[in-house]
Amino acid sequence: MEHLYAPWRYDYVSEEKIEGCVFCHITNNIENDKLQVLFKDEYCYVVMNKFPYSPGHMMVVPYFHTSNIEDLEEVVWTQMSKRVRQGVKLLKDIMPCEGVNIGMNLGKAAGAGIEQHVHYHMLPRWLGDTNFISSIGGTRVYPANFENIFNKLKLNAPKYFI
């Protein structure tokens, strides 16, 4: 039998879980570098997804806690959209990726993992990044270390989020 090790996943199963909304926790602790915030402004922030679908998976999150995009003020919605556009450019230039999936999952039925606080996803993609092990084995193999990716994106973020 062969074994596939993903030691970074141990954090997911062993670390202390945040009580309440994880995005509000980040909002209230925005200066904590361990939370992997890449950028922040007066309406929203850009954060790495700690347990990503693919390496470099980022999210744009409003400070305002709501599960409904229609509750967001127009200026917040506009600023989030601007940050998504800038984040896509960052991923294309720095990762570098061949494509980017962007979007929101609104509600549990739509696949929202954290349904109580709206947020955009930006997922870098490469040709062939979904291979047999993902399709058949239900396992993701990441070709890069999370901290290395975070540091690379954090270093370059000020050039993109202006």
C-alpha positions in Angstrom: 0.0 0.0 0.0 1.2 3.5 -0.9 0.8 6.5 1.4 0.1 10.1 0.5 1.1 12.6 3.2 -0.3 16.0 3.5 1.1 17.2 6.8 -0.4 20.7 6.5 -3.8 19.2 6.8 -3.0 18.3 10.4 -3.6 21.9 11.3 -7.1 21.7 10.0 -8.0 18.7 12.2 -6.1 19.7 15.3 -6.1 23.4 15.7 -8.5 25.2 18.0 -11.7 26.1 16.1 -12.9 29.8 16.0 -16.2 30.4 17.7 -18.7 32.2 15.6 -18.0 33.7 12.2 -14.5 33.1 11.0 -14.6 36.3 8.8 -15.8 38.5 11.6 -12.9 37.0 13.7 -10.5 38.0 11.0 -12.1 41.5 10.8 -11.6 41.9 14.6 -8.0 40.6 14.5 -7.0 42.1 11.1 -3.4 42.9 12.2 -2.7 39.3 13.2 -0.3 38.0 10.5 -1.2 34.4 11.2 -4.6 35.1 9.6 -3.0 35.5 6.2 -4.6 38.9 5.2 -2.9 40.1 2.1 -4.6 43.5 1.9 -7.3 45.6 3.6 -9.1 48.8 3.0 -12.0 50.6 4.6 -14.7 48.2 3.3 -13.2 44.8 2.8 -10.1 42.7 2.9 -8.3 40.1 0.8 -7.3 36.9 2.6 -5.8 33.6 1.7 -8.0 30.6 2.1 -6.3 28.6 4.8 -7.7 25.3 3.5 -7.7 26.0 -0.3 -9.3 24.3 -3.2 -6.1 25.0 -5.1 -2.8 26.8 -4.2 -3.2 30.5 -4.1 -7.0 30.5 -3.4 -7.9 34.0 -2.1 -11.1 35.6 -0.9 -12.4 39.1 -0.8 -14.5 39.6 2.3 -16.6 42.7 3.4 -16.3 43.8 7.0 -20.1 44.0 7.1 -21.5 40.6 8.3 -24.4 39.5 6.1 -25.4 36.4 4.2 -27.2 38.5 1.5 -25.3 40.5 -1.1 -28.4 42.7 -1.5 -27.7 44.0 2.1 -24.3 45.4 1.1 -24.0 49.1 0.5 -23.3 50.0 -3.1 -19.8 51.4 -2.2 -18.9 48.1 -0.5 -20.0 46.0 -3.4 -18.1 48.2 -5.9 -15.0 48.1 -3.7 -15.2 44.3 -3.4 -15.5 44.0 -7.2 -12.4 46.2 -7.7 -10.4 44.1 -5.3 -11.4 40.9 -7.1 -10.2 42.4 -10.4 -6.9 43.4 -8.8 -6.6 40.0 -7.1 -7.0 38.2 -10.4 -4.2 40.3 -11.9 -2.0 39.4 -8.9 -2.7 35.7 -9.3 -2.0 35.8 -13.1 1.2 37.6 -12.7 2.7 36.1 -9.5 1.6 32.5 -9.4 1.6 32.5 -12.5 -1.7 30.7 -13.5 -3.3 30.0 -16.8 -6.8 30.9 -15.6 -8.8 32.1 -12.5 -12.2 31.0 -11.3 -14.0 33.8 -9.5 -17.4 33.7 -7.7 -19.6 33.4 -4.7 -21.5 30.5 -3.2 -24.6 32.1 -1.6 -26.4 29.8 0.8 -25.7 26.2 1.8 -27.6 24.9 -1.3 -25.1 26.8 -3.5 -22.2 25.2 -1.8 -21.3 27.9 0.7 -18.9 26.6 3.4 -19.3 29.7 5.4 -22.8 30.8 4.5 -23.4 33.5 7.1 -20.9 36.0 5.7 -20.7 36.7 1.9 -17.3 36.5 0.3 -15.8 36.3 -3.2 -13.5 33.4 -4.2 -10.5 33.7 -6.5 -9.0 30.4 -7.5 -5.9 30.2 -9.7 -6.1 27.3 -12.2 -3.7 25.6 -14.5 -4.3 23.2 -17.4 -4.2 19.7 -16.0 -4.6 20.8 -12.3 -7.5 18.4 -11.8 -5.9 15.0 -12.4 -6.7 11.3 -11.7 -6.0 11.5 -8.0 -8.5 14.3 -7.5 -11.1 12.7 -9.8 -10.8 9.1 -8.7 -9.1 9.3 -5.2 -11.0 12.3 -3.9 -7.6 13.7 -2.8 -5.9 17.0 -3.7 -2.2 17.1 -4.1 -0.8 20.7 -3.9 2.4 21.4 -5.8 3.5 24.2 -3.5 3.8 25.1 0.2 1.0 27.3 1.6 3.3 29.6 3.5 5.6 30.1 0.5 2.6 31.1 -1.7 1.3 33.4 1.0 4.7 35.1 1.4 5.1 35.5 -2.4 1.6 37.0 -2.8 1.9 39.2 0.3 5.2 40.6 -0.9 3.6 41.6 -4.3 0.1 42.6 -3.1 0.9 46.3 -2.6 1.7 46.6 -6.3 -1.8 45.3 -7.2 -4.2 46.6 -4.5 -3.9 50.3 -5.0 
